[in-house]
Amino acid sequence: MASYSSSALAIAYGPQQWPLVDLYGFFNQAQTLDWSRTLVDAFGRGREYRPLHVLLVKLLYDIGGVHLWFYKTLVLLEFMAILTLLLWILRPTDRRRSVSVVVALGCVAGLHSSQILLGLLPGHSYALVTVLVLTAAALALEPRMNKAGWWFFPVTLAALLLLELGILVPAVVTALWLARAPGVSRTGVGATWTAVALYAVIRLSIGNQGDAFQWVESGLGFEDASQGELGETFANAPYLFAIYNLVASTLTVLFSEPRAGKYKFVESLLHGNTPAWLWFHVISSTLTTLVVASLVVLRKHCSSRDVQLVAFGLTLMAGGSALGFLYTRDRIAVLVGIGYAILLCVALAVLWERLARQHWGRMLGAAMAVVLACAWTVRDVETWFRVRDTAWETYVEWTDRYEGLGGLSRPQTPLLLQFRSAALFYASDDHRDDPDWTYTIFERGTAR
């Protein structure tokens, strides 16, 4: 499953180019600073404290320069690693469990929150933190790791220094320990929280602290709100905006609504112009959520392993949503979506096993699995189209939108000229001429 998905996505990844808007943030510093200055800058940053990511970008630049094939390969390998780790964690034991795992992996690949994992980014912190969180869970579920709790320390510290989402590693390990996972002991839990303490010491003593809370442009209601509008609206009660973002990060996975904080489905209903693909998103996610919700009734029929997986999934959903309190984006819910898929796997397997005790129940369980598998397969195909569309949108950044995005006002460095020359030479196909039906049933990443 992992190799098949990555192979299919490799085709869509072929014409990808570096995005203009992120060019300087990724490579300019890596090119101009030596290692000693990079080290000082990485650990001396402010509000977004991600020193390991800065160092990783520098390392990758020194190894692979700006060769696209190098970074594209890394993105696909990271995505394959995520699916492989999930397969190892879910570890099917029979036919029904195997089908449930396939549906869950399809859910991960098809969720809009997972699209950040396929972004062409050097030192891809979202993907790497996801790998580390899943690695920690895999270690905690492996009985042979019970006597090697110290392994959780470097995994936790690396995740924290990469991205703020790394705080989910100690939360996951603690939740699995409370659920009696065989591979984690008090030593392992202590190792994760020791890493958190060391991270706090490093950040508070070396880092240049920024404001704890800053207004960031975000979706609110039916439209985007600017920093000034949000500050004016929630100045006296910022916690209300934090609650809004937390709820939005949860609902966007449960029902595919809202998207980036905006209730597009509700707005389209009010205007009577809801596209077919949006109906499909909401309906498929709602059906999936109903299956996940069956765990409330079926919890007494879960095995000890199922209980541990449920604890893992719930921790990812709750913790991932909570970390989006500052603002909401689809990408913030990436681990929320993975937790949701884990819960889906357990719920579908247990529900199917209970239904299979009756002849009619076997038919109903099989039909339910087929419907969910087909729904998420369609959304997986949509992911393929969106990756493909990104290549065209990137090409447009270097051509039609170049001036509007400030390309001419940037310093015309050799690096910038090299990137633009490559983008113009390897022109992407214009996907706006695709058949009409692809724009009807799929959410496309480019306009007609």
N, C-alpha and C positions, 0 to 999 in steps of 0.2 A: 504493500500500500504506500509506504513512504517513498520507495524508489520510483513507483509508478507516478505519483503526484509530482515529484521533483522533475522527472523526465518530461512530463507534459508541460510543466511550467517553464522548463528550459527552452522550449520552442517559442513561447511568448516572450521570453527574456532576451531572445537574440538581438533585436534592434534597440534595446535600452541604451540610453545615454545619461550622462550625469545631469541632474537638474540644475538649472542656472541659479535658482533662488538659494540653494544650499551650498553652492560651490565654495565660496570663501570660508564659510563656517567649518567645512570639513578639511580643506587642503591648504589654504593660504598659510595658516599657522604652522602646519606640519612641514611646509616647504621653507619657511623663513626662519624658524627657531631651531637652534641646536638642542641636543638632549638635556643639557643642564638647565637651559632657560625654559624648555618645555616642562621639565619636572617641577620647577618653581611655580610656573603658571598653573599647572594642573592642580597642585595641592593648595594653591593660594586663592582659588576662585571663590565666588560668593554664593548667591542663592541656589543656583544649579550646580551642586557640588558633585562632579563626576570625574574625578582625577584619572581613574583607570581607563575610562573611555578616551580621554585626551591622549594618554600615553599609548593606547592601542592604535589610535588613528596614526600617530607618529610612526609606530613600529610597522604598520601595514604599508604606509607610504614609503618607508625606507626599503621595504621588501619588494613591493609590487608597483611602486610609482603610481601612475594614474591609469594603468592598463585595465580596461573594463573587464576583460575576461577573468582576471584575478578576483575582482570583487563580486562579479556575478556568480562565480563558482562558490565563493564563500557564502553568499546569501542562500543559494540552493542547498548547500551542505548543511547550513544551520537549520533550514526548514525541514530537511530530511531528518536531522538529529532530533528535532522536536517531536515529529511524528513517531520516530523509532522509540524514543523515551516513553511516550504515551503508550505505545504498544507494549513495551516492557512493563510498565506500571499496571496496565489493565489486564494483561496476561490472560487471554481467554483459555478456558479449560474444556469447552465442548462447542458444539455447532451453534447453539443459540448465543452463547457468550461471544463467539467469534463474529457472528453477524452484528451483535450489539457494539462490539469494538469498531467494526467497519463503519457503522452509522455514526459513532462518536467521532472518529477521525474525519469523516466527511463533514461533520458539523464544525469541527475546528477549521478545516480548510475553507468552508463556505461562509463562515461568519464574517460580516464586514469588519468586526473588531480585529480580526486576524490579518487583515491586509497589510498592516504595518510590518508584519514579519517578512513580507516580500518587497519591501522598499529597498531601493538601491542606495545603501548607506554604508560607508566605510566604518568599521568598528561598530557594527549594528548592535547598539546596547539593548534595545527591546528584545531582539532575538536571543542575544547572549544571556540576558537575565532570565528569560523564559527557560533556556537550557539549564541554567544553574538551579532554578526553582525545581524543575522536574528532576534534575540530578539528585537534589537533596531529598526529594520525596522517594525516589527509587532506592536510595541508600537506606532510608528509614524503613522501607518495606522489605528490605533484604535481610533475612536472619543472620547471615554471616557478618554483617556490619555491626552487630550489637557490641562487640568488643573493640571496635575501632571508632569510637565517637569523636575522636579528634579530627576526623575528616570533615566534619561539619563546620569547623572553624574557618579553613581557607575558602570553602564554598560560600559561606555567609559573607565573609569580608570582601571577597571578590565581587559578589552581587551588589553589596552596598556601595562599593566604590565605583561601580559601573553606572548605576541608575537607582533612583529612589525606590523603585519597585522592588529592589533587593530586600527591603525590610520584610517582605513576605516569606523569605526563607526561614527565619526563626519562628514566625507565626505558624508556618506549615509544619515544621519539625515538632514544635510544641503540641500542636493539635494531633499529630499522628502519635506522639508519645502518650497523650491522654487517651487516645483510641487504642492503645496497646499494640502499636505497630512493632513487629519483631526485631527491627534493625536499629532501633534508637533507644538509648537508655538515658538516665539522668545526666550522664557524662556528655552525651551528644547534645542534649538540650542546653546544658551549661556552656558547651563550646559555642553554640550559636549566639547566645546572649553575651558571652565574653567578646565575641566579634563585634556585636552591636556597641558594647561599651568602648572598645578600642576605636571603632569608627567615630563615635561621638567625641572622644578625646582628640582625635586627629582633626576632625572638622571644626571643633570649637577652639582649638589651640592654634591651628595653622591657617585654616580657611578664613577668607575675608567675608564675614557674615553680612548677608543682605537682609532686607525686610522679610519678616516671617510671612506676611500676607501682602500680596500685591495683586491689584486688579488686572486681569488678563481678558482680552476680547473673547467672548464665549457665546454659545447659543443660549437664548432665553425665550421661552414661549414659541413663537413662530418665526423668529428672525435672530440674526446675530446682534449682540449688544457690544458697544465699544467699551473701552476701559473707563472712560469718563461717565458713560451712562450707568454702568454697573456700580461705580463708586458713589454716584449720586443716589441711586435707588436703594442700595444696601448699606449705606454708610453707617447707619445706626444699628443694623442687625446683619452683619456679614455672615453669621451662622446660618441664616435662612438661605443664602446663596450656596453655602457649603452643602446644606441638606438637599437643595435642588440638584446640585451636581452629583451628589452621591446617589440619589434616586434615579437620575437620568442614566448613570453608568450601569445601574442594575437593569432598568427597564429596556435599555437598548439591546441587551443580550436576550432577555426573556421574551420580548415581543418585537424586536427590530424597530422600536419606536420609543423614545425620540432618537434622532440621528444628530450627533454632535450637539446635543442639548435642544434641538429644534424639533417640534412635533409636526413633521412633514405630512404624516398620514392624516392626522386630524385636520390640518389646514387644507389638504387636498379634498377631504370629504366636504368641508364647508364650502369650497369653491366648485365642487362637483367635477373635478378633473383628476381623480386618483388613477395613476398609471397601473397597468396590469402587474408589473413587476413589484410594485409596492404592496399591492394586495397579496401577492404570493409571499413576499417577505413576512408580512404580519401573520398571515394564516399559517405558514409553515412553522414559524417560531412559536406561535400560540399552541399549535398541536404538540410540538416538542415540549413546551413548558408544561402542558397538561400531563404528559408522560412523566416528566421529572417530578411534578407535584404528587404523583402516586406514591412516592417514597414515604410521604407522611403516613399513609395507610399501611404500606408494606414494610415499614421499618423493622417490625418484629420477625420478618421472614428473611432478613439479610444475614449473611454469614459474617464472621468476624472480619474477613478481608473486605467485604462490602462496606461494613461500618467504617473501616479505615479509609476507604476510598471516598465515602460520603463526607467524612471529616475533612479530607483533603480538598474535595470540591467546594464545600461550603466555605472553607477558609479562604480559598482563592477568590470566590465570589464576593464575600463580605470584605475582605482586605483590599482586593483590587478596586472595588467600588469606593471604599473609604479614601483611598489614595488619590481619587479624582476630585477632592473637595475644592481645590483652587479654581478649576475650570473643567469643562467637559469636551472631550474629543473622542472620536471612535477608537483611536489607538490606545487611549487610557484603559479601556475595558478589555485589553487583549488577554490578561490573565483571568478576568471575570468570565470570558468566553470559554477558556480552557477548563475552568472549574465547572462550568455549565455542561460541557461535553462529557466530563467525567461522571457527573451526576446522571446524565442521560444514559450513559453506558450501563451503570448499575441499575437504574430504574427500569430500562427496557428489558434487561436480562431477568431481573427478579419478577417483573410483571408477566413476562412471557412464560417463565417457569411455573408461576401460579396458575395462569390460564391453561397451560398445557395439561393440567390434570383432567380436563374435560375435552371430549372430542371437538365440540364447537369452539372451545377455548383455544385449541391448537390452531384452528383455522383463523380465529380472530387475532391471535398473537402473531401468526405469520403475516397476515394482512397488514397489521399495524407496523411491523418491521419493514415490509415492502414499501408502504406509503412514506415512512420516514426516510428510508434509503433513497427513494426516488426524489423526494423533495430536496434533500441535501446534495444529491448528485447534480440537480439542476443548478443549485447555488454554487457548487464547485465549478461547474462550467462557466458560470457568471464570473467567478474569480479569475479564471483564465482570460476571459474577455477584458476584464478590468486591468489586468497586468499588461495585456497587449495594448490597451488604450493609453496606458501611461507612457508608452514609448512615443506615441503620436503627440501627446500633450507636452512631453519634454522637447520634442522637435519643434513644436510651436513656440515654446519659450525661447528657443535660440533663433527663431525667424520672425514670425508675425508679432510676437509679444516682447521681443528683445528690448526695444526702446522703452516700452511701457514699464518693464520690470527693472529699468535702470541699468541695462547693459552698457549703454553708451556713456553713462556717467561714472561707471566704475573705472578704476585704473586699468588701462589696457595692457595688462601684464602678459608676458609670454604664456603663463598658465591659462589665463582667460582665452587668449587667442587660440591656444592649442585645443581647448575644449570646444570652442565654437567651430573651429575648422573640422574637428572630428564629427560633430553633430550634423554639420551640413554635408559632409562627405557620405556618412552612413545614414541617409535620409530614411525615415520610417514611412511605411505605407499609410495613406490617408484612409482611416477606418470609418470615416463618415459616410462612405459609400457601401457599407455593409448592408445586407438585406434588412428590410423593415422589421421582420419578426425578431431580430436580435435586439432591437431597441424596445420591443414590446414586452418580451418576457425576461429580459436581463436589465439590471441597472448598469448602464454603460458609464465609463469614465471619461467620455468625450461627448460633446453635444453634436446634434445633427448638423 
